[in-house]
Amino acid sequence: MSEQQTDLDLVVIGAGFAGLAMLHRARESGLHTRVLEAGDGIGGTWFWNRYPGARTDSECYYYCLSFSPEVVAEWTWSERYPGQPEMLRYLNFVADKFDLKRDITFGTRVESAVFDEGSGTWEVTTDTGESVRSRFVVTGLGLLTEPHIPDFPGLDSFTGETYMTCRWPADGVDLSGKRVGIIGTGATGVQAIPLIAQEAAHLTVFQRTPNYVVPAQNRPMEPDEIADLKARHYEILQKARDHSFAMPFEPGHGPAGDFTADEQRQIFEEGWKSGGFRFLFETFDDIIVDPAANESAAEFIRSKIREIVHDPATAELLCPKGYPYASKRPPAGHDYYEAYNRDNITLIDVGSAPIREITPTGLRTADASYEFDVLVLATGFDAVTGALTGIDIRGRDGLALKDKWADGPATYLGLTVHDFPNLFTISGPGSPFANIPVCIEKNVEWIGRALDHAREHGGVLEATAEAEADWGRQVQEVVSGTLLPQGAKVHSWFTGTNIPGKAPVVNVWFGGANNYFAACDTIADKGFGGFTTPG
Ligand code: NAP
């Protein structure tokens, strides 16, 4: 193990969308920066999630970086929702264009980051035995990074092959002729299931909670459309920044209650054809706040499931009931429900008869046993906080972030933490869950200004305890007027309830990404109120 000390202005942890954008911005301020990345390549989420069917759930022309007009002009997307390989090629294109990789160290997992009061610097250590000292640390770890593997008894006893979707081998997996069992029907499982079913001899899907799946309506991009979107990129970006979920969508038709049942159905039909998140945001404006509007949308989706799935018993099992649509993050489907019409797929309800153990040849639930050759775990993530608390981050007086957040995360703007000076968390807890690249670039823009400000005012920027507490109150207040907290009862990562024992707290800002961006801009414009900048 080699040990080496380097003095840096900035250490960025993670080389996904966030880390790349941050590195580029830091170079503009002339900061001596190093990015530390656990993976062997750039991409973050798009590096690790290589499972069959992995692709964006947002349309290509706003799920991308905007900091470079040249990239916007030069890169051409092939599909409405790019697949993982295309997304990874895109991020490499961006990185290579700006020669970003020269400042990135790959295959290096950060183990700890400790603030030294005396020097006002962070000491960052890695699993390669390296130790670097830096004035600022920015984390770009992603919201959905730390895998969640349920504590199934007997998991190690399985004699077949086991794969986590978020660690799918880069060379792929040959599933042909094999019996596959998959646990999990979240956004990941919903993408993977139709493709695994096409390849495997048989697929058994173990579903605990059915999801509301709206088809994405993927298709190739047309040359004229591409030219138009490129020409209007920055107009579209502004529209996204003005939207509560950072998507350049048209408003809905108003409250669902203003329309008759027939009219509602017609509007939902149009939303279904538009696909993906447009169904949620461009139909009616009150779906996530009004129980009746939500139930209309939910019932429309159930009617579609019953229409598509031939076997009535399977259709009923797939119909979500007892929780509002979108109170768990709704997946986008690609022939998802259609897949259940295949002869080689079986749906098992592990909500009513839970998984008891993994056996050497399959698994056993409360009422039956199942056999398969390959086990696929699409069981989600310790979201939002998991990647941050997985690093031993210590602020003033040795305070561990993990301890500070034991009862739920506390941040100011999702970006900074009291007692952790000069630490910035892109897409941290308390920041919006919305179209991620747009949020990331706004975070990066703000952090760039904050770093410049800190350097002009004595080198330290730290959220005050009052500002942090006030932000925490606002995060909980804005969500209380919505139906989103109800997702907690069906293990939603929005509320941490997908992880047994995790504090059940809404850990993202649902008060509108647009309002959040405005709040952050105002704070920066007014000279960083809510922060102390001791010399
Ligand atoms: P997830 O939504 O948390 O789903 C995990 C699945 O595993 C759920 O079906 C869950 O059932 C099941 N599960 C967990 N523990 C279980 C247990 N003990 N027994 C039986 N089933 C169990 O995770 P995900 O599908 O990986 O998606 C996470 C997030 O990643 C998404 O919400 C989305 O934000 C993001 N994502 C995005 C994309 C995209 O944009 N292209 C694609 C994939 C994922 P319960 O529902 O009952 O908990």
Residues whose N, C-alpha, C, O or C-beta is under 5 A from the ligand:
A	BS01	NAP	R55 T56 D57 L144 P150 I183 G184 T185 G186 A187 T188 G189 F206 R208 T209 R329 A378 T379 G380 F381 V490 H491 N498
